[in-house]
């Protein structure tokens, strides 16, 4: 098989700011594997938080080139990718695994959700994320999609959490909150008391990623459910979090691909935890791959392709918040006009 890749700069419709990062643009590495008849596409939407960069992704792909070229079949490549464990280069590994799944689906003429034996009608509503800004701008962004049923509001240490109540009252939507590690445990408890009074669905990653004791303390003193994101990159972390949070956030780009994401969802469910499937700043390739396994989870935050202005692909769609999966074989994505 042959391997090719290209780097595309994705441009958000609005500057997207969280407690950890500000995104004016972001780079994704798009991967294609081909046997001369069939091909599969994948995406690496890397995050520096997990030790990656465009350069590290490209370096990984070049290291893998020989293995790809020696693989007689995408299933052989997939077996290699999924047997190496979860350490290092998560989005780079995910890009190849997604491409291999895409190619496999095309070989058998099946949408990817059927490979995982899932019902696409079970796909959940997805949130749309409202990045940090002035309170006026945050409300304005929420009102840009009237009638949308669910928002995720980004907060940091400075932003008054009352903006959450303003957006909830103005839109009538279900609201989740993501602090992206911004608060101390004591701050989190105080702020979540306000947020619980507003009626938020849950609060994501209120404290630093390595502060499991802090998460446990916040959960013990909070009325709103607590989800771990940065604290839970792979399934290896889930057992230690089982008594510290109410749920986890799963992302293909931090866990290394679809197989590990499915493992995380099943493990979390077995431990009584809720699950949300999230994304980085990804195109329709990455979020459509994730959307194919979204029937496994309780919540979804798969909005990134709808927050960027130059999505190079078309894939899953959203109608009144509900995820609709493409019917085509594999991922079902196609290049944008």
Steps between C-alpha positions, in 0.01 A plus 500: 500500500601860447493786750462869424426802717443874483474781752198736489453810712147509641353842576225536766207729418573676831826512695451209739631551853501265797667521840804324348523614136402760243444373145519747212589213267598137552679245287373151425696230322286302255609146420409272210585133463438318174547158344453634148129415491363610835609783726427624850532845653587603856583815694744594775367809681784515749519679834816630661347409838554134408853558373432523127563749220475499122868403490455210743202367304693514173798332666278218628345450157841475339606246762188301418541523122691171475239317709217640286675403179569147623136450606318292242158605631354772722410239762868413533584866558214535747619197698844659526359836611265360763752260654761762588334646810405860564826684560599802293390657169126458567358709214762368257405142590132591476544639147634169368247293690210715372632465144526122540141482630383717210670271250361188669146638487538576131632149433188343647258771390391584855476824699738493793224495761393160367850363560451592867144359492343834596167659412550849354163612635649462849751780431453773764448872471830687470589817685632810329790657689501867597859615545618757752428861409323798648161404647331694220691311230439163665125565503515624141668174389231294671225701333657439157338152507145567624319199639818297542436254785840470671805720556837449665620822661873550555597669828829601661610652828392853409172459315191551716302172495178702492541516119390136502167597650459784250555262206274233649218748555538657154513170310313248714778253417658231715839629615827327584809685623868433426768662720799337323699456824459868599391480863641391832280247684378774734416733209328215320275419794394866534440550127319169456262593782392793282491286184296227671248766599475603136431138408802397293505142374860439614838671543804383306857492635475764775855444636848417373532178301730331753293598806289187547464571871369844405244347265390264776464793743300704248268209426439443871394863554317573172138465401580497127659188343876521430661367182873439440654595164869589522530264799384207288693461173468119474329201660799448731390804705135403542525269804679767705226750411202279571436649848625849413260599221155426362607468138785518249562671167633280218683648201653306211784750481610450859441124534648385167203388295163329475592168659628665819204740504256207492700331776476816711124529452438138598735513800344822629151357466609191692621722783178701512641813336327716240681570173535786256668477161690822425738644243790734445487764223431235235357492150213277390744210468580485871154578636326264256729219612403574860132539410489142369554372857289771668205262557718347774510815714265715705608840366685639199703813436571452129459851368848604385439467126209741540722752680757522218453695178707289260411136571669305218257205530131428540372230731261480795228763524311653790126568494354675805799372694452135397794324332423345161757257365580468129382182330809452284742214556777551753496847650271626225693826466577675173714799399319833524398653166 
